[in-house]
Amino acid sequence: CRSHFGSSHLDCGSAPTPSLHPLLCSAPVRGRLFAAMSKKYCAAYLMAVLAGKESPSASDIQKILESVEAECDSAVAEKLVAELEGKTVHEVIAAGKEKLKGFGGGGGGGGGGGAAPPAGGGGGGGA
């Protein structure tokens, strides 16, 4: 799952994880296949949904990735489509958000700074 732009390698975050993108997939995915999955597959799936496809196919994902000259592993695309079969993206994202609520975080911002000291100098006039 790689795309090359010049000499740099763009992988879009292929951190080993037991599930797909946390907001996109609510079901854990096991196996070696997804250890190398990058977010580009999830992104392409979501782009297809935005383009009007209710249930994108592996072919739709492949067309989107190839349109930006990214390589596409059809086995990964097919597995993603199979995992999301019968689910709407909105339901899956909502379920993922619910799971993330347990992580907490997001403390308040720092307090505002005090007022700036008055500018020095106090100008002018003659003596």
Residue pairs with C-beta under 8 A, 6 or more apart in sequence:
1 11
1 14
1 36
1 37
1 38
1 40
1 41
1 71
1 72
1 73
1 76
2 9
2 10
2 11
2 70
2 71
3 10
3 11
3 40
3 65
3 68
3 69
3 70
3 71
4 10
11 38
12 38
12 39
12 40
12 43
13 38
13 39
14 36
14 37
14 38
14 39
16 35
16 36
17 34
17 35
18 28
18 29
18 30
18 34
19 25
19 27
19 28
19 29
19 34
20 29
20 34
20 37
20 42
20 80
20 83
21 39
21 42
21 96
22 96
22 99
22 100
23 92
23 93
23 96
23 97
23 100
24 42
24 45
24 46
24 84
24 89
24 92
24 93
24 96
25 42
25 83
25 84
25 92
25 96
26 87
26 92
26 95
26 96
26 99
27 83
29 79
29 83
33 75
33 76
33 79
34 76
34 79
36 76
37 76
37 80
40 65
40 70
41 61
41 65
41 72
41 76
41 77
41 80
42 80
44 56
44 60
44 61
44 64
44 65
44 77
45 56
45 60
45 61
45 80
45 81
45 84
45 89
46 89
47 64
48 56
48 60
48 61
48 64
49 56
49 89
53 60
54 88
55 81
55 84
55 85
56 81
57 81
58 74
58 77
58 78
58 80
58 81
61 72
61 77
61 80
61 81
62 72
62 74
62 77
65 71
65 72
65 77
66 72
84 92
